[in-house]
Amino acid sequence: MERCFSSAIHLSGDDAKKNDGNEICDYYIRYGNNVILIEFKDVLLSAALKDQSDNDPIYKELDKKFYENQKKDPKGIQQLYNAASYLDDNNPEFDILPTENNIDVYR
């Protein structure tokens, strides 16, 4: 990432925490007023699930892995949405965002 965006600010999850101490995302990159939010996911689906002719179980499993799990914890897409919303509404302690322009968030 640092080679691709050499002049940008790079922060991994432990360094990019919301004001309440929770990670904002797995990787945060900012160049000027452009912010890239990244969530890394390693997903395995069972062969039995992939071999089913009914797609609904696959969609439900993908939702659990990329949107929200059984405990209602946000995953993947929902985490990115929450992070972008947080940046819209707050000034994070881990980075000083440009005040003259709104930020553009890419997720």
N, CA, C and O atoms as a MOPAC input file, in Angstrom:
PM7 MOZYME 1SCF
protein

 N      0.81900 1    -1.18800 1     0.00000 1
 C      0.00000 1     0.00000 1     0.00000 1
 C      0.87100 1     1.26400 1     0.00000 1
 O      0.57800 1     2.24300 1    -0.68700 1
 N      1.93200 1     1.21200 1     0.77900 1
 C      2.76900 1     2.40600 1     0.88200 1
 C      3.47700 1     2.72600 1    -0.43000 1
 O      3.72700 1     3.89200 1    -0.73600 1
 N      3.80100 1     1.69300 1    -1.20500 1
 C      4.41200 1     1.94500 1    -2.51100 1
 C      3.40000 1     2.52000 1    -3.49100 1
 O      3.75800 1     3.34600 1    -4.33100 1
 N      2.14200 1     2.09800 1    -3.39800 1
 C      1.10500 1     2.58400 1    -4.31100 1
 C      0.70700 1     4.02600 1    -4.00200 1
 O      0.43900 1     4.81600 1    -4.90800 1
 N      0.67300 1     4.35200 1    -2.73100 1
 C      0.25500 1     5.68900 1    -2.28800 1
 C      1.36200 1     6.26200 1    -1.40800 1
 O      1.16500 1     6.47100 1    -0.21100 1
 N      2.51300 1     6.51300 1    -2.00000 1
 C      3.71500 1     6.84000 1    -1.23200 1
 C      3.61900 1     8.14700 1    -0.46300 1
 O      4.24300 1     8.26900 1     0.59100 1
 N      2.87500 1     9.11700 1    -0.93600 1
 C      2.81500 1    10.40300 1    -0.23700 1
 C      1.55200 1    10.55100 1     0.61000 1
 O      1.23000 1    11.65200 1     1.05700 1
 N      0.85100 1     9.47000 1     0.82700 1
 C     -0.39100 1     9.51800 1     1.61100 1
 C     -0.12600 1     9.12300 1     3.06100 1
 O      0.93500 1     8.59100 1     3.38800 1
 N     -1.09100 1     9.38500 1     3.91100 1
 C     -1.06000 1     8.92800 1     5.29600 1
 C     -1.59700 1     7.50600 1     5.31600 1
 O     -2.65800 1     7.23500 1     4.75400 1
 N     -0.87200 1     6.59600 1     5.95600 1
 C     -1.23900 1     5.17600 1     6.04000 1
 C     -1.38100 1     4.79400 1     7.50500 1
 O     -0.47500 1     5.04400 1     8.30100 1
 N     -2.49500 1     4.19800 1     7.86500 1
 C     -2.68700 1     3.73300 1     9.23400 1
 C     -3.36100 1     2.37100 1     9.21200 1
 O     -4.34500 1     2.16400 1     8.50200 1
 N     -2.82200 1     1.44300 1     9.99700 1
 C     -3.48600 1     0.14300 1    10.12400 1
 C     -4.48300 1     0.22100 1    11.27400 1
 O     -4.52700 1     1.21700 1    11.99700 1
 N     -5.27800 1    -0.82200 1    11.44000 1
 C     -6.37200 1    -0.82000 1    12.40200 1
 C     -6.02000 1    -0.33100 1    13.78800 1
 O     -6.75900 1     0.47100 1    14.36000 1
 N     -4.90000 1    -0.79600 1    14.35100 1
 C     -4.52900 1    -0.38300 1    15.70100 1
 C     -4.18100 1     1.09300 1    15.79100 1
 O     -4.30300 1     1.69300 1    16.85900 1
 N     -3.75100 1     1.68200 1    14.69100 1
 C     -3.39000 1     3.09700 1    14.68300 1
 C     -4.53600 1     4.00000 1    14.25600 1
 O     -4.45900 1     5.21800 1    14.41400 1
 N     -5.59600 1     3.41300 1    13.71800 1
 C     -6.74700 1     4.18700 1    13.24400 1
 C     -7.95700 1     3.82400 1    14.09400 1
 O     -8.80300 1     3.02300 1    13.69800 1
 N     -8.01500 1     4.43500 1    15.27000 1
 C     -9.11400 1     4.12600 1    16.18900 1
 C    -10.03200 1     5.32200 1    16.32900 1
 O     -9.60100 1     6.47500 1    16.30600 1
 N    -11.32000 1     5.01100 1    16.47600 1
 C    -12.29800 1     6.05800 1    16.74000 1
 C    -12.02100 1     6.63900 1    18.12000 1
 O    -11.24200 1     6.07900 1    18.89200 1
 N    -12.64700 1     7.73800 1    18.41900 1
 C    -12.42900 1     8.40500 1    19.70200 1
 C    -12.82900 1     7.52600 1    20.88600 1
 O    -12.39800 1     7.78000 1    22.01100 1
 N    -13.65000 1     6.49200 1    20.65000 1
 C    -14.03900 1     5.57900 1    21.73000 1
 C    -13.06700 1     4.41100 1    21.88200 1
 O    -13.27100 1     3.55100 1    22.73900 1
 N    -12.00600 1     4.36600 1    21.05700 1
 C    -10.99100 1     3.32500 1    21.17000 1
 C    -11.16300 1     2.13900 1    20.24900 1
 O    -10.27000 1     1.29400 1    20.18200 1
 N    -12.27100 1     2.03700 1    19.53700 1
 C    -12.50400 1     0.93300 1    18.60200 1
 C    -11.90600 1     1.26200 1    17.24000 1
 O    -11.87700 1     2.42000 1    16.82200 1
 N    -11.42600 1     0.21900 1    16.55000 1
 C    -10.87400 1     0.41300 1    15.20500 1
 C    -11.91300 1     0.99000 1    14.26400 1
 O    -13.08400 1     0.61400 1    14.31000 1
 N    -11.47900 1     1.90600 1    13.40900 1
 C    -12.40000 1     2.43100 1    12.40300 1
 C    -12.47200 1     1.48700 1    11.20100 1
 O    -13.53700 1     1.31800 1    10.60800 1
 N    -11.34000 1     0.87100 1    10.84100 1
 C    -11.28600 1    -0.09800 1     9.74400 1
 C     -9.94000 1    -0.81100 1     9.81500 1
 O     -9.11200 1    -0.48500 1    10.66500 1
 N     -9.71700 1    -1.77700 1     8.93200 1
 C     -8.45400 1    -2.51500 1     8.94000 1
 C     -7.29300 1    -1.67700 1     8.40200 1
 O     -6.16400 1    -1.80200 1     8.87600 1
 N     -7.56700 1    -0.83200 1     7.42000 1
 C     -6.51000 1     0.00400 1     6.84400 1
 C     -7.12100 1     1.31400 1     6.37200 1
 O     -8.18700 1     1.33000 1     5.75700 1
 N     -6.43600 1     2.41000 1     6.66600 1
 C     -6.90100 1     3.76400 1     6.37700 1
 C     -5.81400 1     4.47800 1     5.58900 1
 O     -4.65100 1     4.49300 1     5.99100 1
 N     -6.20100 1     5.06800 1     4.46700 1
 C     -5.27200 1     5.84200 1     3.64600 1
 C     -5.91800 1     7.20000 1     3.37500 1
 O     -7.09100 1     7.27400 1     3.00600 1
 N     -5.14700 1     8.27300 1     3.56000 1
 C     -5.65800 1     9.60100 1     3.20700 1
 C     -4.60300 1    10.35600 1     2.42500 1
 O     -3.44100 1    10.44300 1     2.82200 1
 N     -5.04700 1    10.90100 1     1.29700 1
 C     -4.21900 1    11.77500 1     0.48200 1
 C     -5.03200 1    13.03700 1     0.25300 1
 O     -6.00400 1    13.02200 1    -0.50200 1
 N     -4.64400 1    14.12500 1     0.89800 1
 C     -5.43200 1    15.35600 1     0.81200 1
 C     -6.79000 1    15.13300 1     1.44100 1
 O     -6.88800 1    14.75500 1     2.60900 1
 N     -7.83800 1    15.36500 1     0.66800 1
 C     -9.19100 1    15.15500 1     1.20500 1
 C     -9.80600 1    13.84100 1     0.70900 1
 O    -11.01100 1    13.63200 1     0.84600 1
 N     -8.98500 1    12.96100 1     0.13700 1
 C     -9.44900 1    11.65300 1    -0.32100 1
 C     -9.07100 1    10.58400 1     0.69800 1
 O     -7.90100 1    10.43800 1     1.05300 1
 N    -10.06200 1     9.84400 1     1.16100 1
 C     -9.84400 1     8.79600 1     2.14700 1
 C    -10.25000 1     7.45300 1     1.55200 1
 O    -11.31300 1     7.32200 1     0.94500 1
 N     -9.38700 1     6.45700 1     1.73600 1
 C     -9.69000 1     5.08400 1     1.32200 1
 C     -9.79200 1     4.24200 1     2.58200 1
 O     -8.86100 1     4.20100 1     3.38600 1
 N    -10.92100 1     3.57200 1     2.75200 1
 C    -11.15500 1     2.68900 1     3.89300 1
 C    -11.13300 1     1.25200 1     3.39100 1
 O    -11.79700 1     0.92900 1     2.40600 1
 N    -10.37400 1     0.38700 1     4.06100 1
 C    -10.23000 1    -0.99600 1     3.61500 1
 C    -10.54700 1    -1.94400 1     4.75900 1
 O    -10.08200 1    -1.76100 1     5.88300 1
 N    -11.34400 1    -2.95600 1     4.45700 1
 C    -11.60700 1    -4.07500 1     5.37000 1
 C    -11.11400 1    -5.33000 1     4.67200 1
 O    -11.52200 1    -5.61600 1     3.54600 1
 N    -10.24500 1    -6.07500 1     5.32300 1
 C     -9.75000 1    -7.33500 1     4.78000 1
 C    -10.64500 1    -8.46300 1     5.27800 1
 O    -10.97800 1    -8.51500 1     6.46200 1
 N    -11.03000 1    -9.35300 1     4.39400 1
 C    -11.85700 1   -10.50300 1     4.76500 1
 C    -11.28000 1   -11.76300 1     4.14100 1
 O    -10.90900 1   -11.78200 1     2.96700 1
 N    -11.21300 1   -12.80800 1     4.94500 1
 C    -10.78000 1   -14.12500 1     4.49400 1
 C    -11.98700 1   -15.03700 1     4.67000 1
 O    -12.35700 1   -15.36900 1     5.79600 1
 N    -12.59600 1   -15.43700 1     3.57300 1
 C    -13.87600 1   -16.14300 1     3.64300 1
 C    -13.76900 1   -17.52700 1     3.01200 1
 O    -13.25100 1   -17.69100 1     1.90700 1
 N    -14.26400 1   -18.49700 1     3.73000 1
 C    -14.37200 1   -19.85600 1     3.20400 1
 C    -15.83800 1   -20.27100 1     3.24500 1
 O    -16.53600 1   -20.03300 1     4.23000 1
 N    -16.28700 1   -20.88500 1     2.17600 1
 C    -17.62900 1   -21.45100 1     2.12200 1
 C    -17.47900 1   -22.95500 1     1.94400 1
 O    -16.65200 1   -23.41200 1     1.15600 1
 N    -18.26500 1   -23.70800 1     2.66200 1
 C    -18.15800 1   -25.16200 1     2.58200 1
 C    -18.55100 1   -25.66000 1     1.18200 1
 O    -19.32700 1   -25.02100 1     0.47100 1
 N    -18.00400 1   -26.79200 1     0.82100 1
 C    -18.33700 1   -27.40000 1    -0.47800 1
 C    -19.81900 1   -27.74000 1    -0.52900 1
 O    -20.46400 1   -27.55900 1    -1.56200 1
 N    -20.36400 1   -28.23100 1     0.58200 1
 C    -21.78900 1   -28.57800 1     0.62100 1
 C    -22.65600 1   -27.35400 1     0.33900 1
 O    -23.65900 1   -27.44300 1    -0.37000 1
 N    -22.26700 1   -26.23100 1     0.89100 1
 C    -23.03000 1   -25.00400 1     0.66100 1
 C    -22.93000 1   -24.56800 1    -0.80000 1
 O    -23.92800 1   -24.16900 1    -1.40000 1
 N    -21.74900 1   -24.64200 1    -1.36200 1
 C    -21.55100 1   -24.21500 1    -2.75700 1
 C    -22.23400 1   -25.13900 1    -3.75200 1
 O    -22.59000 1   -24.71300 1    -4.85000 1
 N    -22.42000 1   -26.40100 1    -3.37800 1
 C    -23.02800 1   -27.37800 1    -4.28800 1
 C    -24.54500 1   -27.35700 1    -4.27800 1
 O    -25.17500 1   -28.03800 1    -5.08800 1
 N    -25.14200 1   -26.59300 1    -3.38200 1
 C    -26.60200 1   -26.55900 1    -3.31000 1
 C    -27.18400 1   -25.86800 1    -4.53900 1
 O    -26.59300 1   -24.93700 1    -5.08500 1
 N    -28.34900 1   -26.34100 1    -4.96100 1
 C    -29.00900 1   -25.70700 1    -6.10600 1
 C    -29.77800 1   -24.45900 1    -5.67800 1
 O    -30.07400 1   -23.59700 1    -6.50500 1
 N    -30.09900 1   -24.36200 1    -4.39300 1
 C    -30.81000 1   -23.19200 1    -3.86000 1
 C    -29.78000 1   -22.13600 1    -3.45400 1
 O    -28.88200 1   -22.42300 1    -2.66200 1
 N    -29.90100 1   -20.92700 1    -3.98500 1
 C    -28.94800 1   -19.85900 1    -3.70200 1
 C    -29.16800 1   -19.17400 1    -2.36200 1
 O    -28.24500 1   -18.54500 1    -1.84500 1
 N    -30.35600 1   -19.27500 1    -1.78500 1
 C    -30.65400 1   -18.55900 1    -0.53700 1
 C    -29.67200 1   -18.86600 1     0.59600 1
 O    -29.22600 1   -17.93200 1     1.26300 1
 N    -29.31300 1   -20.13600 1     0.84400 1
 C    -28.33800 1   -20.39800 1     1.91300 1
 C    -26.98000 1   -19.73300 1     1.66300 1
 O    -26.31900 1   -19.28500 1     2.60000 1
 N    -26.57500 1   -19.67400 1     0.39800 1
 C    -25.31100 1   -19.00800 1     0.07300 1
 C    -25.42000 1   -17.51700 1     0.36100 1
 O    -24.51600 1   -16.93100 1     0.95600 1
 N    -26.52200 1   -16.90200 1    -0.05700 1
 C    -26.71600 1   -15.47400 1     0.20400 1
 C    -26.74500 1   -15.18300 1     1.69800 1
 O    -26.18500 1   -14.18100 1     2.14300 1
 N    -27.38600 1   -16.04000 1     2.47200 1
 C    -27.44100 1   -15.85100 1     3.92500 1
 C    -26.04500 1   -15.94400 1     4.54100 1
 O    -25.69600 1   -15.16400 1     5.42700 1
 N    -25.26200 1   -16.89300 1     4.06800 1
 C    -23.89600 1   -17.04700 1     4.57900 1
 C    -23.02200 1   -15.85500 1     4.19800 1
 O    -22.22800 1   -15.38100 1     5.01000 1
 N    -23.16400 1   -15.37400 1     2.97500 1
 C    -22.40700 1   -14.19600 1     2.54600 1
 C    -22.82000 1   -12.96100 1     3.34000 1
 O    -21.97100 1   -12.13700 1     3.68100 1
 N    -24.09800 1   -12.82300 1     3.63700 1
 C    -24.55700 1   -11.71900 1     4.48600 1
 C    -23.89500 1   -11.77100 1     5.85500 1
 O    -23.48200 1   -10.74200 1     6.39000 1
 N    -23.79300 1   -12.98300 1     6.42500 1
 C    -23.16000 1   -13.12600 1     7.74400 1
 C    -21.67900 1   -12.75200 1     7.69900 1
 O    -21.13900 1   -12.23900 1     8.67900 1
 N    -21.03400 1   -13.00100 1     6.58700 1
 C    -19.60200 1   -12.75600 1     6.48500 1
 C    -19.26100 1   -11.34400 1     6.00800 1
 O    -18.19600 1   -10.81700 1     6.32900 1
 N    -20.17400 1   -10.72900 1     5.23600 1
 C    -19.87300 1    -9.42400 1     4.65400 1
 C    -20.79000 1    -8.29200 1     5.10500 1
 O    -20.54500 1    -7.13700 1     4.75600 1
 N    -21.83000 1    -8.58900 1     5.86300 1
 C    -22.74400 1    -7.52500 1     6.28700 1
 C    -22.96000 1    -7.52200 1     7.79300 1
 O    -22.59300 1    -6.55800 1     8.46500 1
 N    -23.54800 1    -8.58400 1     8.33200 1
 C    -23.85400 1    -8.62400 1     9.76100 1
 C    -23.95700 1   -10.08200 1    10.19100 1
 O    -24.64900 1   -10.87200 1     9.54900 1
 N    -23.26100 1   -10.44700 1    11.28800 1
 C    -23.30200 1   -11.84600 1    11.72200 1
 C    -24.52100 1   -12.12700 1    12.60300 1
 O    -25.37900 1   -11.26300 1    12.78200 1
 N    -24.58800 1   -13.34600 1    13.15300 1
 C    -25.73500 1   -13.76600 1    13.95900 1
 C    -25.88100 1   -12.91500 1    15.22500 1
 O    -26.98600 1   -12.74700 1    15.74000 1
 N    -24.76700 1   -12.38500 1    15.71700 1
 C    -24.79500 1   -11.56000 1    16.93600 1
 C    -25.13300 1   -10.10000 1    16.61900 1
 O    -25.11400 1    -9.24500 1    17.50400 1
 N    -25.44100 1    -9.82800 1    15.35400 1
 C    -25.74500 1    -8.47600 1    14.87300 1
 C    -24.51900 1    -7.55700 1    14.87200 1
 O    -24.65300 1    -6.33300 1    14.87000 1
 N    -23.30700 1    -8.16400 1    14.87300 1
 C    -22.07900 1    -7.38300 1    14.74900 1
 C    -21.88800 1    -7.02100 1    13.28400 1
 O    -22.05500 1    -7.87700 1    12.41500 1
 N    -21.54200 1    -5.77100 1    12.99100 1
 C    -21.31800 1    -5.39400 1    11.59500 1
 C    -20.10000 1    -6.10200 1    11.02600 1
 O    -19.11500 1    -6.32400 1    11.72900 1
 N    -20.17400 1    -6.45600 1     9.75000 1
 C    -19.08400 1    -7.12400 1     9.04400 1
 C    -18.89300 1    -6.45900 1     7.68900 1
 O    -19.85900 1    -6.01000 1     7.07200 1
 N    -17.65800 1    -6.39600 1     7.22800 1
 C    -17.33400 1    -5.95800 1     5.87400 1
 C    -18.00800 1    -4.68000 1     5.41400 1
 O    -17.60900 1    -3.58000 1     5.79600 1
 N    -19.01800 1    -4.83400 1     4.60200 1
 C    -19.71800 1    -3.70100 1     3.99400 1
 C    -20.29400 1    -2.77700 1     5.05400 1
 O    -20.17000 1    -1.55700 1     4.94900 1
 N    -20.92100 1    -3.35000 1     6.07300 1
 C    -21.50600 1    -2.53400 1     7.14300 1
 C    -20.41400 1    -1.81800 1     7.93900 1
 O    -20.61800 1    -0.68600 1     8.37700 1
 N    -19.26000 1    -2.46100 1     8.13300 1
 C    -18.14900 1    -1.81100 1     8.81700 1
 C    -17.65400 1    -0.60300 1     8.02400 1
 O    -17.37000 1     0.44800 1     8.59900 1
 N    -17.55200 1    -0.75500 1     6.71700 1
 C    -17.11000 1     0.35600 1     5.87700 1
 C    -18.11500 1     1.50000 1     5.88800 1
 O    -17.73500 1     2.67000 1     5.94900 1
 N    -19.39100 1     1.15900 1     5.83000 1
 C    -20.43500 1     2.19100 1     5.89300 1
 C    -20.34800 1     2.94200 1     7.22800 1
 O    -20.41000 1     4.17100 1     7.26000 1
 N    -20.20700 1     2.19700 1     8.31800 1
 C    -20.11600 1     2.82200 1     9.63900 1
 C    -18.88200 1     3.71600 1     9.75400 1
 O    -18.94600 1     4.78900 1    10.35200 1
 N    -17.75700 1     3.27400 1     9.17900 1
 C    -16.52900 1     4.06700 1     9.22400 1
 C    -16.69000 1     5.36400 1     8.44000 1
 O    -16.28200 1     6.42700 1     8.90700 1
 N    -17.28200 1     5.28200 1     7.25300 1
 C    -17.50400 1     6.48900 1     6.44100 1
 C    -18.45000 1     7.44000 1     7.15700 1
 O    -18.22300 1     8.65000 1     7.15400 1
 N    -19.49900 1     6.92000 1     7.76500 1
 C    -20.43900 1     7.75700 1     8.51500 1
 C    -19.74300 1     8.41200 1     9.70200 1
 O    -19.98500 1     9.58000 1    10.00700 1
 N    -18.87900 1     7.65500 1    10.36800 1
 C    -18.13700 1     8.20400 1    11.50300 1
 C    -17.27600 1     9.38500 1    11.06700 1
 O    -17.25100 1    10.41700 1    11.73700 1
 N    -16.57000 1     9.23600 1     9.94700 1
 C    -15.72200 1    10.32400 1     9.45900 1
 C    -16.54200 1    11.53800 1     9.04900 1
 O    -16.08300 1    12.67100 1     9.19100 1
 N    -17.75000 1    11.31500 1     8.54200 1
 C    -18.62200 1    12.43400 1     8.18600 1
 C    -19.05800 1    13.22300 1     9.41800 1
 O    -19.23800 1    14.43900 1     9.35700 1
 N    -19.22500 1    12.52000 1    10.53200 1
 C    -19.81000 1    13.13700 1    11.72900 1
 C    -18.80500 1    13.51900 1    12.80800 1
 O    -19.17400 1    14.21600 1    13.75400 1
 N    -17.54800 1    13.08800 1    12.70300 1
 C    -16.58300 1    13.28500 1    13.78400 1
 C    -15.22500 1    13.71800 1    13.25100 1
 O    -14.90400 1    13.52500 1    12.07900 1
 N    -14.45100 1    14.30000 1    14.13100 1
 C    -13.04700 1    14.58300 1    13.85900 1
 C    -12.23100 1    13.53500 1    14.60100 1
 O    -12.09300 1    13.62000 1    15.82200 1
 N    -11.68800 1    12.55300 1    13.89800 1
 C    -10.96000 1    11.48300 1    14.58200 1
 C     -9.66800 1    12.00300 1    15.20000 1
 O     -9.04300 1    12.92400 1    14.67400 1
 N     -9.27700 1    11.40600 1    16.31500 1
 C     -8.04500 1    11.79700 1    16.98600 1
 C     -6.80500 1    11.30900 1    16.25000 1
 O     -5.72900 1    11.88400 1    16.41300 1
 N     -6.93700 1    10.24700 1    15.43400 1
 C     -5.76600 1     9.65700 1    14.78800 1
 C     -5.29100 1    10.40300 1    13.54600 1
 O     -4.18900 1    10.14000 1    13.06400 1
 N     -6.09600 1    11.32800 1    13.01100 1
 C     -5.71700 1    12.06500 1    11.80300 1
 C     -6.39700 1    13.42400 1    11.82000 1
 O     -7.54500 1    13.54600 1    12.24700 1
 N     -5.69800 1    14.43000 1    11.36300 1
 C     -6.26800 1    15.77000 1    11.26500 1
 C     -6.78800 1    15.93400 1     9.84200 1
 O     -6.01600 1    16.08600 1     8.89600 1
 N     -8.10000 1    15.90000 1     9.71100 1
 C     -8.71900 1    15.99000 1     8.39000 1
 C     -8.71000 1    17.42300 1     7.89200 1
 O     -8.79400 1    18.35600 1     8.69000 1
 N     -8.60900 1    17.61000 1     6.57200 1
 C     -8.64300 1    18.96700 1     6.01400 1
 C     -9.96100 1    19.65200 1     6.35600 1
 O    -11.02700 1    19.05300 1     6.21200 1
 N     -9.89600 1    20.88400 1     6.80100 1
 C    -11.11500 1    21.60100 1     7.17400 1
 C    -11.67800 1    22.42800 1     6.03400 1
 O    -12.86000 1    22.77300 1     6.04600 1
 N    -10.84500 1    22.75400 1     5.04300 1
 C    -11.30600 1    23.62400 1     3.96100 1
 C    -12.19500 1    22.88400 1     2.95600 1
 O    -12.98100 1    23.51200 1     2.24700 1
 N    -12.07800 1    21.58000 1     2.89100 1
 C    -12.87200 1    20.80100 1     1.94200 1
 C    -13.53900 1    19.64600 1     2.66400 1
 O    -13.04700 1    19.17600 1     3.69000 1
 N    -14.65000 1    19.19600 1     2.13200 1
 C    -15.20700 1    17.94600 1     2.62800 1
 C    -14.32100 1    16.81700 1     2.16100 1
 O    -13.65300 1    16.92100 1     1.13200 1
 N    -14.31600 1    15.73600 1     2.91900 1
 C    -13.51900 1    14.59400 1     2.49100 1
 C    -14.33900 1    13.70600 1     1.56400 1
 O    -15.56000 1    13.61400 1     1.68600 1
 N    -13.65500 1    13.06500 1     0.65200 1
 C    -14.26500 1    12.07300 1    -0.23100 1
 C    -13.80300 1    10.71000 1     0.26600 1
 O    -12.60400 1    10.44300 1     0.33700 1
 N    -14.76100 1     9.84400 1     0.61000 1
 C    -14.42000 1     8.53700 1     1.14900 1
 C    -14.65400 1     7.47000 1     0.09700 1
 O    -15.72400 1     7.40000 1    -0.50700 1
 N    -13.64400 1     6.64100 1    -0.11600 1
 C    -13.72400 1     5.52600 1    -1.04800 1
 C    -13.64600 1     4.24500 1    -0.23500 1
 O    -12.73900 1     4.06600 1     0.57700 1
 N    -14.60400 1     3.35600 1    -0.46100 1
 C    -14.63000 1     2.10700 1     0.29900 1
 C    -14.86700 1     0.95700 1    -0.60500 1
 O    -14.92200 1    -0.18500 1    -0.15000 1

